[in-house]
């Protein structure tokens, strides 16, 4: 992989942007490029016409006019601490943001075409005698492995005319993808990795945002100021974007929003986790082993108990469930004691599990305490998306801490906490020495 940037003209860089909508993650990525490569004088966002060349991207996206309006307002607000939580965080860290109107622009070239615009076409247009520099995410690089998305001609044009500024995304290992592109597609790309180590930690968390998560948050009616600058958030809410937007899925005929589809998938996973635990407990009962349990829930709001008790024959194993949502209710249950550092902690989960085991008289008790969110500009805890589990047995307590993307919706977090709690409890019990 080439880390040299001398072969690319870096006075300007292009950022192809399908983002629907643009969020803090897009702006922070452009910001990272400006911070890492001070020779860049201009970031040009290429706004998509909405007709995606990727055949796998079949979701109908918001009109270009609205996406352009949101992008412009986001750029206006990005470095203003009064209108951007990212700018607030930067100010608190003494970190100067560089992205502004005087070093950014928006290309509307693609909007004049009523057909899919391939990336190679943009490169042909913008690259003259030198390679054009473009900002890519690792997910786009991964899609280059698929000839249905990027033809051989596309990749040849990209390798000849483009220098890629690549950003890490999710768990994709960029070096491996570049190696596969050489082996499977026969191309070598000119690449510079975008580094983020110099970005303050309180800003780096915004890289966990995606346009998909913003749409789900809108559908869940969450505060969007944690996801994108305030004027853009107001526009999304004003126009009612994404709230009732339905999408079609290849696997089934559906009329669900993205959030509803995701929640449906998680509910099915939760049901499977419950069945797996029940199957194990049935075996325990047949073998005359301990098999009765109780559950104490805080952030999941009863979803663990609901999932298990919906199964036929659940009463043979499940004896009791409690929901202690408030700090005061937990304090009363624990006889006046509450963890001093935080309710969302290993210590609090342990005390809740031990107390539940004692009052229920079951063989084991599962307790969870977490923070399901959603994130807001007022609620800035780093524990959003975190859950502590404790499993109290006769003489020991086991623990586990869960960490999920803090920008997921409250319902997604609740279901994920419940799924992992049941899976973990099943695993612990199966591994116990008899």
C-alpha positions as a Markdown table, in Angstrom:
| # | Residue | x | y | z |
|---|---|---|---|---|
| 1 | Unk | 0.0 | 0.0 | 0.0 |
| 2 | Unk | 1.4 | 3.4 | -1.0 |
| 3 | Unk | 1.4 | 6.0 | 1.7 |
| 4 | Unk | 3.0 | 8.6 | -0.5 |
| 5 | Unk | 0.8 | 11.6 | -1.4 |
| 6 | Unk | 3.3 | 13.3 | -3.8 |
| 7 | Unk | 1.7 | 11.7 | -6.9 |
| 8 | Unk | -1.7 | 13.2 | -6.2 |
| 9 | Unk | -2.6 | 16.9 | -6.5 |
| 10 | Unk | -3.8 | 17.7 | -3.0 |
| 11 | Unk | -4.7 | 21.4 | -3.2 |
| 12 | Unk | -8.3 | 20.0 | -3.4 |
| 13 | Unk | -10.0 | 16.8 | -2.5 |
| 14 | Unk | -13.4 | 15.4 | -3.6 |
| 15 | Unk | -15.8 | 13.6 | -1.3 |
| 16 | Unk | -18.5 | 11.6 | -3.1 |
| 17 | Unk | -21.5 | 11.8 | -0.8 |
| 18 | Unk | -24.6 | 9.7 | -1.1 |
| 19 | Unk | -25.2 | 10.4 | 2.6 |
| 20 | Unk | -28.9 | 10.5 | 3.4 |
| 21 | Unk | -28.6 | 12.6 | 5.4 |
| 22 | Unk | -25.1 | 14.0 | 6.0 |
| 23 | Unk | -24.1 | 13.7 | 9.7 |
| 24 | Unk | -21.3 | 14.4 | 12.1 |
| 25 | Unk | -19.4 | 11.4 | 10.8 |
| 26 | Unk | -19.2 | 12.8 | 7.3 |
| 27 | Unk | -18.1 | 16.2 | 8.5 |
| 28 | Unk | -15.6 | 14.7 | 10.9 |
| 29 | Unk | -14.1 | 12.7 | 8.1 |
| 30 | Unk | -13.6 | 15.8 | 6.0 |
| 31 | Unk | -12.2 | 17.5 | 9.1 |
| 32 | Unk | -9.7 | 14.7 | 9.6 |
| 33 | Unk | -8.4 | 15.1 | 6.1 |
| 34 | Unk | -7.9 | 18.8 | 6.6 |
| 35 | Unk | -6.1 | 18.2 | 9.9 |
| 36 | Unk | -3.8 | 15.5 | 8.5 |
| 37 | Unk | -3.0 | 17.1 | 5.2 |
| 38 | Unk | -2.7 | 20.9 | 5.7 |
| 39 | Unk | -1.7 | 21.3 | 2.0 |
| 40 | Unk | -5.4 | 20.7 | 1.1 |
| 41 | Unk | -7.1 | 24.0 | 0.4 |
| 42 | Unk | -10.6 | 22.8 | -0.6 |
| 43 | Unk | -12.9 | 19.9 | 0.1 |
| 44 | Unk | -15.5 | 19.4 | -2.6 |
| 45 | Unk | -18.6 | 17.4 | -1.7 |
| 46 | Unk | -20.1 | 15.6 | -4.7 |
| 47 | Unk | -23.8 | 15.3 | -3.9 |
| 48 | Unk | -25.5 | 12.3 | -5.4 |
| 49 | Unk | -28.5 | 12.5 | -7.7 |
| 50 | Unk | -30.1 | 9.7 | -5.8 |
| 51 | Unk | -29.9 | 7.1 | -8.6 |
| 52 | Unk | -27.4 | 4.8 | -7.1 |
| 53 | Unk | -25.1 | 2.8 | -9.4 |
| 54 | Unk | -24.8 | 0.1 | -6.8 |
| 55 | Unk | -27.6 | -2.5 | -7.7 |
| 56 | Unk | -27.7 | -3.6 | -4.0 |
| 57 | Unk | -28.7 | -0.1 | -2.9 |
| 58 | Unk | -32.4 | -0.1 | -3.7 |
| 59 | Unk | -33.7 | 2.2 | -1.0 |
| 60 | Unk | -35.4 | 5.4 | -2.2 |
| 61 | Unk | -33.4 | 8.3 | -0.8 |
| 62 | Unk | -34.5 | 11.8 | 0.0 |
| 63 | Unk | -34.6 | 14.3 | -2.9 |
| 64 | Unk | -31.4 | 16.0 | -3.9 |
| 65 | Unk | -32.8 | 19.4 | -3.1 |
| 66 | Unk | -33.4 | 18.5 | 0.6 |
| 67 | Unk | -30.1 | 16.6 | 0.9 |
| 68 | Unk | -28.3 | 19.7 | -0.5 |
| 69 | Unk | -30.2 | 22.0 | 2.0 |
| 70 | Unk | -29.2 | 19.7 | 4.9 |
| 71 | Unk | -25.6 | 19.5 | 3.7 |
| 72 | Unk | -25.2 | 23.3 | 3.4 |
| 73 | Unk | -26.7 | 24.0 | 6.8 |
| 74 | Unk | -24.5 | 21.3 | 8.3 |
| 75 | Unk | -21.4 | 23.0 | 6.9 |
| 76 | Unk | -22.5 | 26.3 | 8.2 |
| 77 | Unk | -23.0 | 25.0 | 11.7 |
| 78 | Unk | -20.1 | 22.5 | 11.9 |
| 79 | Unk | -17.6 | 24.8 | 13.7 |
| 80 | Unk | -20.2 | 26.8 | 15.7 |
| 81 | Unk | -20.3 | 25.6 | 19.4 |
| 82 | Unk | -23.8 | 27.1 | 19.7 |
| 83 | Unk | -25.1 | 24.9 | 16.9 |
| 84 | Unk | -22.9 | 21.9 | 16.9 |
| 85 | Unk | -22.2 | 19.5 | 19.7 |
| 86 | Unk | -19.1 | 18.4 | 17.9 |
| 87 | Unk | -17.9 | 22.0 | 18.0 |
| 88 | Unk | -18.7 | 22.1 | 21.7 |
| 89 | Unk | -16.6 | 19.0 | 22.3 |
| 90 | Unk | -13.8 | 20.5 | 20.2 |
| 91 | Unk | -13.8 | 23.7 | 22.2 |
| 92 | Unk | -13.7 | 21.9 | 25.5 |
| 93 | Unk | -10.6 | 20.0 | 24.2 |
| 94 | Unk | -8.9 | 23.1 | 22.9 |
| 95 | Unk | -9.1 | 21.6 | 19.4 |
| 96 | Unk | -9.5 | 24.0 | 16.5 |
| 97 | Unk | -11.9 | 22.8 | 13.7 |
| 98 | Unk | -10.8 | 23.7 | 10.2 |
| 99 | Unk | -13.7 | 22.7 | 8.0 |
| 100 | Unk | -15.7 | 25.8 | 7.1 |
| 101 | Unk | -17.4 | 27.5 | 4.2 |
| 102 | Unk | -14.2 | 29.1 | 3.0 |
| 103 | Unk | -12.5 | 25.7 | 2.4 |
| 104 | Unk | -15.5 | 23.6 | 1.3 |
| 105 | Unk | -17.8 | 23.5 | -1.7 |
| 106 | Unk | -20.6 | 21.3 | -3.1 |
| 107 | Unk | -20.5 | 19.9 | -6.7 |
| 108 | Unk | -24.0 | 19.6 | -8.2 |
| 109 | Unk | -22.6 | 18.0 | -11.4 |
| 110 | Unk | -24.3 | 14.7 | -10.8 |
| 111 | Unk | -27.8 | 16.4 | -10.4 |
| 112 | Unk | -27.9 | 17.2 | -14.2 |
| 113 | Unk | -28.0 | 13.5 | -15.0 |
| 114 | Unk | -31.1 | 11.4 | -14.8 |
| 115 | Unk | -29.2 | 8.1 | -14.6 |
| 116 | Unk | -26.7 | 6.4 | -12.3 |
| 117 | Unk | -23.4 | 8.2 | -12.2 |
| 118 | Unk | -20.5 | 5.9 | -11.8 |
| 119 | Unk | -17.5 | 6.9 | -9.7 |
| 120 | Unk | -15.2 | 6.5 | -12.7 |
| 121 | Unk | -17.1 | 9.1 | -14.6 |
| 122 | Unk | -16.4 | 11.7 | -11.9 |
| 123 | Unk | -12.7 | 10.8 | -12.0 |
| 124 | Unk | -12.6 | 11.3 | -15.7 |
| 125 | Unk | -14.2 | 14.7 | -15.3 |
| 126 | Unk | -12.1 | 16.0 | -12.4 |
| 127 | Unk | -8.7 | 14.4 | -13.2 |
| 128 | Unk | -6.8 | 16.3 | -15.9 |
| 129 | Unk | -3.1 | 15.5 | -16.2 |
| 130 | Unk | -2.8 | 14.5 | -12.5 |
| 131 | Unk | -4.6 | 12.1 | -10.3 |
| 132 | Unk | -7.6 | 13.4 | -8.6 |
| 133 | Unk | -7.8 | 12.8 | -4.8 |
| 134 | Unk | -11.0 | 11.4 | -3.3 |
| 135 | Unk | -12.1 | 10.5 | 0.2 |
| 136 | Unk | -13.5 | 7.0 | 0.5 |
| 137 | Unk | -14.7 | 4.9 | 3.4 |
| 138 | Unk | -13.4 | 1.3 | 3.8 |
| 139 | Unk | -16.9 | 0.0 | 3.1 |
| 140 | Unk | -16.8 | 1.5 | -0.5 |
| 141 | Unk | -13.4 | -0.1 | -1.0 |
| 142 | Unk | -14.8 | -3.4 | 0.0 |
| 143 | Unk | -17.6 | -3.1 | -2.6 |
| 144 | Unk | -14.9 | -2.8 | -5.3 |
| 145 | Unk | -14.5 | -6.6 | -4.9 |
| 146 | Unk | -17.9 | -7.1 | -6.5 |
| 147 | Unk | -17.9 | -6.9 | -10.3 |
| 148 | Unk | -21.6 | -6.2 | -10.3 |
| 149 | Unk | -20.9 | -2.9 | -8.5 |
| 150 | Unk | -17.5 | -1.9 | -10.0 |
| 151 | Unk | -16.7 | -3.2 | -13.5 |
| 152 | Unk | -13.1 | -3.9 | -14.6 |
| 153 | Unk | -13.3 | -0.7 | -16.6 |
| 154 | Unk | -14.3 | 1.2 | -13.5 |
| 155 | Unk | -11.4 | -0.1 | -11.5 |
| 156 | Unk | -8.9 | 0.6 | -14.3 |
| 157 | Unk | -10.1 | 4.2 | -14.4 |
| 158 | Unk | -9.9 | 4.5 | -10.6 |
| 159 | Unk | -6.4 | 3.0 | -10.4 |
| 160 | Unk | -5.1 | 5.2 | -13.2 |
| 161 | Unk | -6.8 | 8.5 | -12.4 |
| 162 | Unk | -7.5 | 8.5 | -8.6 |
| 163 | Unk | -5.6 | 8.7 | -5.4 |
| 164 | Unk | -7.7 | 7.4 | -2.5 |
| 165 | Unk | -7.8 | 8.9 | 0.9 |
| 166 | Unk | -9.2 | 5.9 | 2.8 |
| 167 | Unk | -10.9 | 6.0 | 6.2 |
| 168 | Unk | -11.4 | 3.0 | 8.4 |
| 169 | Unk | -15.0 | 1.9 | 9.0 |
| 170 | Unk | -16.4 | -0.8 | 11.2 |
| 171 | Unk | -14.1 | -3.9 | 11.3 |
| 172 | Unk | -13.0 | -3.8 | 7.7 |
| 173 | Unk | -9.2 | -4.3 | 7.4 |
| 174 | Unk | -8.1 | -2.1 | 4.6 |
| 175 | Unk | -4.8 | -3.8 | 3.9 |
| 176 | Unk | -6.6 | -7.1 | 3.4 |
| 177 | Unk | -9.1 | -5.5 | 0.9 |
| 178 | Unk | -6.3 | -3.9 | -1.1 |
| 179 | Unk | -4.5 | -7.3 | -1.2 |
| 180 | Unk | -7.7 | -9.0 | -2.5 |
| 181 | Unk | -8.2 | -6.3 | -5.1 |
| 182 | Unk | -4.7 | -7.1 | -6.4 |
| 183 | Unk | -5.3 | -10.8 | -6.4 |
| 184 | Unk | -8.9 | -11.1 | -7.6 |
| 185 | Unk | -9.4 | -7.9 | -9.7 |
| 186 | Unk | -5.8 | -7.3 | -10.8 |
| 187 | Unk | -5.5 | -3.7 | -9.8 |
| 188 | Unk | -3.2 | -1.7 | -7.4 |
| 189 | Unk | -4.6 | 1.4 | -5.9 |
| 190 | Unk | -2.8 | 4.6 | -4.9 |
| 191 | Unk | -3.8 | 5.1 | -1.2 |
| 192 | Unk | -3.2 | 7.2 | 1.8 |
| 193 | Unk | -4.8 | 6.2 | 5.1 |
| 194 | Unk | -6.7 | 8.9 | 7.0 |
| 195 | Unk | -5.4 | 8.9 | 10.5 |
| 196 | Unk | -7.6 | 9.9 | 13.4 |
| 197 | Unk | -5.3 | 9.6 | 16.4 |
| 198 | Unk | -4.9 | 13.4 | 16.7 |
| 199 | Unk | -8.7 | 13.9 | 16.9 |
| 200 | Unk | -9.8 | 14.2 | 20.6 |
| 201 | Unk | -11.5 | 11.2 | 22.0 |
| 202 | Unk | -14.7 | 13.0 | 22.7 |
| 203 | Unk | -15.0 | 13.7 | 19.0 |
| 204 | Unk | -13.9 | 10.3 | 17.7 |
| 205 | Unk | -17.1 | 8.7 | 19.0 |
| 206 | Unk | -19.0 | 10.5 | 16.2 |
| 207 | Unk | -17.3 | 8.2 | 13.7 |
| 208 | Unk | -19.7 | 5.6 | 15.0 |
| 209 | Unk | -22.6 | 7.4 | 13.5 |
| 210 | Unk | -24.0 | 6.4 | 10.1 |
| 211 | Unk | -26.8 | 7.8 | 7.9 |
| 212 | Unk | -28.7 | 4.6 | 8.6 |
| 213 | Unk | -28.5 | 5.3 | 12.4 |
| 214 | Unk | -29.7 | 8.8 | 11.8 |
| 215 | Unk | -32.7 | 7.6 | 9.9 |
| 216 | Unk | -33.5 | 5.1 | 12.6 |
| 217 | Unk | -33.2 | 7.8 | 15.3 |
| 218 | Unk | -35.6 | 10.0 | 13.3 |
| 219 | Unk | -38.1 | 7.1 | 13.1 |
| 220 | Unk | -37.7 | 6.6 | 16.8 |
| 221 | Unk | -38.4 | 10.3 | 17.3 |
| 222 | Unk | -35.1 | 10.8 | 19.2 |
| 223 | Unk | -33.2 | 14.1 | 19.6 |
| 224 | Unk | -31.1 | 14.4 | 16.4 |
| 225 | Unk | -28.8 | 17.1 | 17.7 |
| 226 | Unk | -26.4 | 14.3 | 18.8 |
| 227 | Unk | -26.2 | 13.1 | 15.2 |
| 228 | Unk | -25.9 | 16.2 | 13.1 |
| 229 | Unk | -25.7 | 20.0 | 13.6 |
| 230 | Unk | -28.7 | 21.7 | 15.0 |
| 231 | Unk | -30.1 | 23.5 | 11.9 |
| 232 | Unk | -29.8 | 20.3 | 9.9 |
| 233 | Unk | -31.5 | 18.4 | 12.7 |
| 234 | Unk | -34.3 | 20.9 | 12.7 |
| 235 | Unk | -34.8 | 20.6 | 8.9 |
| 236 | Unk | -35.0 | 16.8 | 9.2 |
| 237 | Unk | -37.7 | 17.1 | 11.8 |
| 238 | Unk | -39.5 | 20.0 | 10.0 |
| 239 | Unk | -39.8 | 18.1 | 6.8 |
| 240 | Unk | -40.7 | 14.9 | 8.6 |
| 241 | Unk | -38.0 | 13.0 | 6.8 |
| 242 | Unk | -37.6 | 9.3 | 7.4 |
| 243 | Unk | -40.3 | 9.1 | 10.0 |
| 244 | Unk | -42.7 | 7.2 | 7.7 |
| 245 | Unk | -40.3 | 6.2 | 5.0 |
| 246 | Unk | -41.0 | 2.6 | 3.9 |
| 247 | Unk | -38.5 | 0.4 | 2.2 |
| 248 | Unk | -38.7 | -2.8 | 0.3 |
| 249 | Unk | -36.7 | -5.9 | 1.0 |
| 250 | Unk | -35.6 | -8.7 | -1.3 |
| 251 | Unk | -36.3 | -11.3 | 1.3 |
| 252 | Unk | -40.0 | -10.5 | 1.8 |
| 253 | Unk | -42.8 | -8.2 | 0.8 |
| 254 | Unk | -42.7 | -5.6 | 3.5 |
| 255 | Unk | -44.0 | -2.1 | 4.3 |
| 256 | Unk | -41.7 | -1.4 | 7.3 |
| 257 | Unk | -39.4 | 1.5 | 8.0 |
| 258 | Unk | -35.7 | 0.7 | 8.4 |
| 259 | Unk | -36.1 | 0.9 | 12.2 |
| 260 | Unk | -39.1 | -1.4 | 12.2 |
| 261 | Unk | -37.3 | -3.9 | 10.1 |
| 262 | Unk | -34.2 | -3.8 | 12.3 |
| 263 | Unk | -36.4 | -4.2 | 15.5 |
| 264 | Unk | -38.2 | -7.1 | 13.9 |
| 265 | Unk | -34.9 | -8.9 | 13.2 |
| 266 | Unk | -33.8 | -8.3 | 16.8 |
| 267 | Unk | -37.0 | -9.6 | 18.3 |
| 268 | Unk | -36.6 | -12.8 | 16.3 |
| 269 | Unk | -33.0 | -13.1 | 17.6 |
| 270 | Unk | -34.3 | -12.6 | 21.1 |
| 271 | Unk | -36.9 | -15.4 | 20.7 |
| 272 | Unk | -34.1 | -17.7 | 19.5 |
| 273 | Unk | -32.0 | -16.9 | 22.5 |
| 274 | Unk | -34.9 | -17.6 | 24.8 |
| 275 | Unk | -35.5 | -21.0 | 23.1 |
| 276 | Unk | -31.8 | -21.9 | 23.4 |
| 277 | Unk | -31.9 | -21.2 | 27.2 |
| 278 | Unk | -35.2 | -23.1 | 27.6 |
| 279 | Unk | -33.8 | -26.1 | 25.8 |
| 280 | Unk | -30.8 | -26.2 | 28.1 |
| 281 | Unk | -33.0 | -25.9 | 31.2 |
| 282 | Unk | -35.2 | -28.7 | 30.1 |
| 283 | Unk | -32.1 | -30.9 | 30.0 |
| 284 | Unk | -31.1 | -29.8 | 33.4 |
| 285 | Unk | -34.6 | -30.6 | 34.8 |
| 286 | Unk | -34.5 | -34.1 | 33.3 |
| 287 | Unk | -31.0 | -34.6 | 34.8 |
| 288 | Unk | -32.3 | -33.4 | 38.2 |
| 289 | Unk | -30.0 | -30.4 | 38.1 |
| 290 | Unk | -30.8 | -26.8 | 39.2 |
| 291 | Unk | -33.0 | -25.2 | 36.5 |
| 292 | Unk | -35.2 | -22.5 | 38.1 |
| 293 | Unk | -34.3 | -18.8 | 37.7 |
| 294 | Unk | -35.4 | -15.2 | 38.2 |
| 295 | Unk | -34.5 | -12.0 | 36.4 |
| 296 | Unk | -34.1 | -8.4 | 37.6 |
| 297 | Unk | -34.1 | -5.8 | 34.8 |
| 298 | Unk | -33.5 | -2.1 | 34.7 |
| 299 | Unk | -32.7 | -0.7 | 31.3 |
| 300 | Unk | -34.3 | -3.6 | 29.3 |
| 301 | Unk | -37.7 | -2.8 | 30.9 |
| 302 | Unk | -38.9 | -6.4 | 31.1 |
| 303 | Unk | -37.8 | -7.6 | 27.6 |
| 304 | Unk | -35.8 | -10.6 | 29.0 |
| 305 | Unk | -38.7 | -11.8 | 31.1 |
| 306 | Unk | -41.2 | -11.2 | 28.3 |
| 307 | Unk | -39.2 | -13.1 | 25.8 |
| 308 | Unk | -38.8 | -16.2 | 28.0 |
| 309 | Unk | -42.3 | -16.3 | 29.5 |
| 310 | Unk | -43.8 | -16.2 | 25.9 |
| 311 | Unk | -42.5 | -19.7 | 25.5 |
| 312 | Unk | -44.7 | -22.7 | 26.2 |
| 313 | Unk | -43.6 | -24.4 | 29.4 |
| 314 | Unk | -41.7 | -21.4 | 30.7 |
| 315 | Unk | -43.4 | -21.7 | 34.1 |
| 316 | Unk | -41.3 | -24.8 | 34.8 |
| 317 | Unk | -38.2 | -22.7 | 34.9 |
| 318 | Unk | -39.0 | -19.1 | 35.3 |
| 319 | Unk | -40.2 | -18.1 | 38.8 |
| 320 | Unk | -40.0 | -14.3 | 39.1 |
| 321 | Unk | -39.1 | -11.2 | 37.2 |
| 322 | Unk | -38.8 | -7.6 | 38.5 |
| 323 | Unk | -38.3 | -4.3 | 36.7 |
| 324 | Unk | -36.5 | -1.7 | 38.8 |
| 325 | Unk | -36.2 | 1.2 | 36.4 |
| 326 | Unk | -35.5 | 4.2 | 38.7 |
| 327 | Unk | -32.5 | 4.7 | 41.1 |
| 328 | Unk | -34.9 | 5.1 | 44.0 |
| 329 | Unk | -36.6 | 1.7 | 43.3 |
| 330 | Unk | -33.2 | 0.0 | 43.1 |
| 331 | Unk | -32.2 | 1.7 | 46.4 |
| 332 | Unk | -35.3 | 0.4 | 48.2 |
| 333 | Unk | -34.8 | -3.1 | 46.8 |
| 334 | Unk | -31.3 | -3.2 | 48.1 |
| 335 | Unk | -32.3 | -2.0 | 51.6 |
| 336 | Unk | -31.1 | 1.5 | 51.2 |
| 337 | Unk | -27.8 | 0.7 | 49.5 |
| 338 | Unk | -26.9 | 1.9 | 46.0 |
| 339 | Unk | -23.5 | 1.9 | 44.3 |
| 340 | Unk | -21.8 | 5.2 | 44.9 |
| 341 | Unk | -20.0 | 5.5 | 41.5 |
| 342 | Unk | -22.9 | 4.7 | 39.2 |
| 343 | Unk | -26.1 | 2.6 | 38.8 |
| 344 | Unk | -24.6 | 1.4 | 35.6 |
| 345 | Unk | -21.7 | -0.5 | 37.0 |
| 346 | Unk | -20.4 | -4.0 | 37.8 |
| 347 | Unk | -20.9 | -3.4 | 41.5 |
| 348 | Unk | -24.5 | -2.4 | 41.1 |
| 349 | Unk | -25.3 | -5.4 | 38.8 |
| 350 | Unk | -23.7 | -7.7 | 41.4 |
| 351 | Unk | -25.7 | -6.4 | 44.3 |
| 352 | Unk | -28.9 | -6.6 | 42.3 |
| 353 | Unk | -28.3 | -10.2 | 41.3 |
| 354 | Unk | -27.4 | -11.3 | 44.8 |
| 355 | Unk | -30.5 | -9.6 | 46.2 |
| 356 | Unk | -32.7 | -11.1 | 43.6 |
| 357 | Unk | -31.3 | -14.6 | 44.2 |
| 358 | Unk | -32.1 | -14.2 | 47.9 |
| 359 | Unk | -35.7 | -12.9 | 47.6 |
| 360 | Unk | -36.7 | -15.2 | 44.8 |
| 361 | Unk | -35.3 | -18.5 | 46.2 |
| 362 | Unk | -34.4 | -19.6 | 42.7 |
| 363 | Unk | -31.3 | -21.6 | 41.6 |
| 364 | Unk | -29.8 | -18.6 | 39.9 |
| 365 | Unk | -30.7 | -15.0 | 39.2 |
| 366 | Unk | -29.8 | -12.8 | 36.3 |
| 367 | Unk | -29.5 | -9.0 | 36.7 |
| 368 | Unk | -28.8 | -6.3 | 34.2 |
| 369 | Unk | -28.2 | -2.5 | 34.6 |
| 370 | Unk | -27.5 | -0.4 | 31.6 |
| 371 | Unk | -28.0 | 2.9 | 29.7 |
| 372 | Unk | -30.1 | 2.5 | 26.6 |
| 373 | Unk | -30.1 | 6.1 | 25.7 |
| 374 | Unk | -30.8 | 7.7 | 23.3 |
| 375 | Unk | -27.9 | 10.2 | 23.2 |
| 376 | Unk | -28.8 | 13.9 | 23.5 |
| 377 | Unk | -26.9 | 17.1 | 23.7 |
| 378 | Unk | -27.8 | 17.2 | 27.4 |
| 379 | Unk | -27.1 | 13.5 | 28.2 |
| 380 | Unk | -23.4 | 13.3 | 27.4 |
| 381 | Unk | -22.6 | 10.2 | 29.4 |
| 382 | Unk | -20.0 | 7.9 | 27.9 |
| 383 | Unk | -22.0 | 4.9 | 29.2 |
| 384 | Unk | -24.7 | 5.2 | 26.6 |
| 385 | Unk | -25.0 | 1.7 | 24.9 |
| 386 | Unk | -23.3 | 0.1 | 27.9 |
| 387 | Unk | -24.8 | -2.7 | 30.0 |
| 388 | Unk | -23.5 | -4.6 | 33.0 |
| 389 | Unk | -24.7 | -8.2 | 33.6 |
| 390 | Unk | -24.4 | -10.3 | 36.7 |
| 391 | Unk | -25.4 | -13.9 | 37.2 |
| 392 | Unk | -25.8 | -14.9 | 40.9 |
| 393 | Unk | -25.4 | -18.6 | 41.6 |
| 394 | Unk | -25.4 | -20.3 | 45.0 |
| 395 | Unk | -21.9 | -19.2 | 46.0 |
| 396 | Unk | -20.5 | -17.1 | 43.2 |
| 397 | Unk | -21.4 | -14.2 | 40.9 |
| 398 | Unk | -20.3 | -14.0 | 37.3 |
| 399 | Unk | -20.1 | -10.7 | 35.4 |
| 400 | Unk | -20.0 | -9.3 | 31.9 |
| 401 | Unk | -19.9 | -5.8 | 30.4 |
| 402 | Unk | -21.6 | -5.1 | 27.1 |
| 403 | Unk | -20.6 | -2.2 | 24.8 |
| 404 | Unk | -22.7 | -1.2 | 21.8 |
| 405 | Unk | -22.7 | 1.7 | 19.4 |
| 406 | Unk | -23.9 | 4.6 | 21.5 |
| 407 | Unk | -25.9 | 6.0 | 18.6 |
| 408 | Unk | -28.3 | 3.1 | 18.3 |
| 409 | Unk | -31.9 | 3.8 | 19.2 |
| 410 | Unk | -33.2 | 3.0 | 22.7 |
| 411 | Unk | -35.2 | 0.0 | 21.5 |
| 412 | Unk | -32.3 | -1.4 | 19.6 |
| 413 | Unk | -30.1 | -1.2 | 22.8 |
| 414 | Unk | -32.8 | -2.8 | 24.9 |
| 415 | Unk | -33.2 | -5.7 | 22.6 |
| 416 | Unk | -29.5 | -6.2 | 22.2 |
| 417 | Unk | -29.0 | -6.1 | 25.9 |
| 418 | Unk | -31.7 | -8.7 | 26.4 |
| 419 | Unk | -30.3 | -11.0 | 23.6 |
| 420 | Unk | -26.8 | -10.9 | 24.9 |
| 421 | Unk | -27.9 | -11.4 | 28.5 |
| 422 | Unk | -29.8 | -14.6 | 27.6 |
| 423 | Unk | -26.9 | -15.8 | 25.4 |
| 424 | Unk | -24.3 | -15.1 | 28.1 |
| 425 | Unk | -26.4 | -16.7 | 30.9 |
| 426 | Unk | -26.8 | -19.9 | 28.7 |
| 427 | Unk | -23.1 | -20.0 | 28.0 |
| 428 | Unk | -22.1 | -19.6 | 31.7 |
| 429 | Unk | -24.5 | -22.3 | 32.9 |
| 430 | Unk | -23.4 | -24.7 | 30.2 |
| 431 | Unk | -19.8 | -24.3 | 31.2 |
| 432 | Unk | -20.4 | -24.7 | 34.9 |
| 433 | Unk | -18.6 | -27.7 | 36.4 |
| 434 | Unk | -21.0 | -30.3 | 37.7 |
